[in-house]
Amino acid sequence: MNTKTQLIECFRALCELHGVDVIASKTHSNVEGMKQIQRGLKLASGEPRGVGPELQKRLDKHYPGWTSLAQSQATAPPHFGGVVAKTAINSSNLQYAGRPKNSTRVPVVGTARLGSDGFYVELEAPAGYGDGYVEHYSADENAYGVRVKGDSMHPAIKHGQVVVVEPSGQLVPGENVLVALRDGRKMVKELVTGRPDSITLVSVNGGERITVQREDVEFIHAVAAVVSASKWRPE
């Protein structure tokens, strides 16, 4: 049985081989959650974010044998002056991963800035109209982006980066969400748990948890990805 640490190391090795964006697309998983595992982001408990059971199932299906990658890399040919020793490649072990999906224009409709209890997000225009766009693949035709100002979400989300939000995306505990409350407050938080009458959230960088009653929530949208500032384009 692989330990949590071993699974994380194997997952990082898999990302090195295939790229986290490709893996997320192929397994229909949240790319931002994967990147947080890859970066070693810690939970509020201080433990590193791990590879959950559902993600393990998807990886097992699409990348059989991925749980032995860390060990394989440990015995791989060493680097000599930046050059890797050549080894024979058995073409019978290669798998066709499919053609990469085309990116789409995701409109940036607002900004996120620090408020009294976290980040407020102001949606300044409906999806399709707003402050430029980013090129990013999304299966949600209503996906939109929110630009982050300041470094209070660092290192999970850096100043100038764009958070891609999918209204129809799956809400998964341990992944980031955009929460809008009926009193007008809007914030980007990590979803800890969801119950019929309440939801529990925590800062994307860890910290104190807060519980919000369902009746006070206007909507919750899944955060699908965080895109670098260089990908932003004006209208």
C-alpha positions in Angstrom: 0.0 0.0 0.0 1.4 3.4 -1.0 1.6 6.0 1.7 0.3 9.5 1.2 3.8 10.8 0.7 4.6 8.1 -1.9 1.4 8.9 -3.8 2.3 12.6 -3.9 5.8 11.8 -5.2 4.4 9.5 -7.9 1.8 12.1 -8.9 4.6 14.7 -9.3 6.6 12.3 -11.4 3.5 11.7 -13.6 3.2 15.5 -14.0 6.8 15.8 -15.1 6.2 13.2 -17.8 2.9 14.3 -19.2 2.2 17.8 -17.9 -0.5 18.6 -15.3 -2.8 20.3 -17.8 -2.9 17.3 -20.0 -3.5 15.0 -17.1 -6.3 17.1 -15.8 -8.0 17.2 -19.2 -7.6 13.5 -19.8 -9.0 12.5 -16.4 -11.6 15.2 -16.3 -10.2 16.6 -13.0 -9.7 20.0 -11.5 -6.4 21.3 -12.8 -6.0 23.8 -10.0 -6.4 21.1 -7.3 -3.7 19.1 -9.2 -1.4 22.0 -9.3 -1.8 22.5 -5.5 -0.7 18.8 -5.0 2.2 19.3 -7.4 3.4 22.5 -5.5 3.0 20.9 -2.1 0.4 23.3 -0.9 -0.5 22.6 2.8 -3.9 22.2 4.2 -5.1 24.1 7.3 -3.9 21.1 9.4 -0.4 21.6 8.1 -0.4 18.4 6.1 0.4 18.6 2.4 -2.6 18.2 0.0 -2.7 14.6 -1.0 -4.1 12.5 -3.9 -7.6 11.6 -2.9 -9.4 8.3 -3.6 -11.5 9.7 -6.5 -8.4 11.2 -8.2 -6.5 7.9 -7.7 -9.3 6.0 -9.5 -9.1 8.4 -12.5 -5.3 8.1 -12.6 -5.4 4.3 -12.3 -7.8 4.2 -15.3 -5.9 6.6 -17.6 -2.3 6.1 -16.4 -2.0 2.5 -15.2 1.2 1.9 -13.2 1.6 5.6 -12.3 2.1 4.6 -8.6 5.5 3.2 -9.4 6.8 6.2 -11.3 8.7 7.7 -8.3 10.6 4.5 -7.9 11.3 4.3 -11.7 12.6 7.9 -11.7 14.9 7.1 -8.8 16.6 4.4 -10.9 16.5 6.4 -14.1 19.8 7.2 -16.0 21.6 10.2 -14.3 22.1 13.6 -15.9 25.6 14.4 -17.1 26.1 18.1 -17.6 22.4 18.6 -18.4 22.4 15.6 -20.8 20.3 12.5 -20.0 21.9 9.2 -21.0 19.9 7.8 -23.9 17.9 4.6 -23.3 16.0 2.5 -25.7 12.2 3.2 -25.9 9.8 0.3 -26.4 7.1 1.7 -28.7 4.7 -1.0 -27.6 4.5 0.8 -24.2 3.5 4.1 -25.6 -0.1 5.2 -25.4 -1.9 7.7 -27.6 -3.1 10.5 -25.3 -5.3 12.2 -27.9 -5.1 15.6 -29.5 -4.9 18.6 -27.2 -8.1 20.4 -26.8 -8.3 23.9 -28.3 -8.4 26.8 -25.8 -11.3 29.2 -25.8 -11.6 32.9 -24.8 -12.7 33.1 -21.2 -13.9 36.6 -20.4 -12.4 38.3 -17.4 -15.4 40.0 -15.6 -14.0 41.3 -12.3 -11.3 41.6 -9.7 -10.6 40.0 -6.4 -9.1 42.1 -3.5 -8.7 41.7 0.2 -11.7 42.5 2.4 -12.3 42.3 6.1 -12.8 38.6 6.1 -11.0 37.5 3.0 -11.2 38.3 -0.7 -14.2 40.1 -2.1 -14.9 39.4 -5.7 -16.8 42.0 -7.7 -18.4 40.8 -10.9 -18.5 43.9 -13.0 -20.2 42.4 -16.1 -22.0 39.2 -17.2 -19.9 36.4 -18.9 -18.9 37.6 -22.3 -18.5 41.3 -21.4 -15.8 42.6 -19.2 -12.1 43.3 -18.6 -10.4 41.4 -21.4 -10.0 37.6 -21.6 -7.6 34.7 -21.1 -7.0 31.8 -23.5 -7.9 28.6 -21.6 -9.8 25.5 -22.4 -13.1 25.1 -20.6 -16.1 22.8 -21.3 -18.3 25.3 -19.5 -19.6 27.9 -22.0 -20.4 30.2 -19.1 -16.9 30.1 -17.7 -15.5 33.5 -16.6 -12.3 34.8 -15.1 -11.5 37.0 -12.1 -8.2 38.9 -11.7 -6.4 38.8 -8.4 -4.9 41.9 -6.9 -2.4 41.8 -4.0 -0.4 38.9 -2.5 -2.7 37.8 0.3 -3.5 34.6 -1.6 0.2 33.9 -2.4 1.6 31.3 -3.0 -1.6 29.6 -4.1 -2.7 32.5 -6.2 -0.3 35.3 -7.1 -0.9 39.0 -7.9 -2.1 39.5 -11.4 -3.1 35.9 -12.0 -6.6 35.1 -13.3 -8.9 32.6 -11.6 -11.0 30.7 -14.1 -14.4 29.9 -12.7 -16.9 27.3 -14.0 -20.5 27.8 -12.8 -21.3 24.2 -13.9 -18.1 22.7 -12.5 -18.2 20.0 -9.8 -17.8 21.2 -6.3 -15.2 19.0 -4.6 -14.1 19.3 -0.9 -10.4 20.3 -0.8 -10.6 22.4 -4.0 -11.2 26.2 -4.4 -14.5 27.8 -5.0 -16.0 31.2 -5.5 -18.7 31.9 -3.0 -21.3 34.7 -3.3 -23.3 35.5 -0.2 -26.7 37.2 -0.3 -25.4 40.2 1.6 -23.1 41.0 -1.4 -19.9 39.6 -0.2 -18.0 37.4 -2.7 -14.8 35.5 -1.9 -12.4 32.8 -3.2 -12.0 30.1 -0.6 -11.2 26.4 -0.3 -14.3 24.2 0.2 -13.7 22.0 3.3 -17.1 20.4 3.7 -20.6 20.8 2.4 -23.7 19.9 4.4 -27.4 20.3 3.6 -27.7 23.3 5.8 -24.2 24.8 5.7 -20.7 24.9 4.1 -17.3 25.2 5.7 -14.6 27.2 4.0 -11.0 28.1 4.7 -8.5 30.5 3.1 -6.7 29.1 0.1 -3.5 29.5 2.1 -4.9 27.7 5.1 -6.0 29.4 8.3 -9.2 29.8 10.3 -12.2 28.0 9.1 -15.6 29.7 8.7 -19.0 28.1 8.4 -21.7 29.7 6.3 -25.4 28.8 6.3 -26.8 27.6 3.0 -29.6 30.1 3.3 -27.0 32.9 3.2 -25.4 31.6 0.0 -26.4 33.1 -3.3 -24.2 30.7 -5.4 -21.0 28.6 -5.3 -19.0 28.2 -8.4 -16.0 25.9 -8.9 -12.5 27.3 -9.5 -11.2 25.3 -12.5 -7.7 26.9 -12.9 -5.4 29.7 -12.1 -3.9 31.3 -15.3 -0.7 33.3 -15.3 -0.9 37.1 -15.7 0.9 36.9 -19.1 -2.1 35.0 -20.6 -4.4 38.0 -20.1 -5.4 39.9 -23.2 -7.4 43.1 -23.6 -10.6 43.0 -25.6 
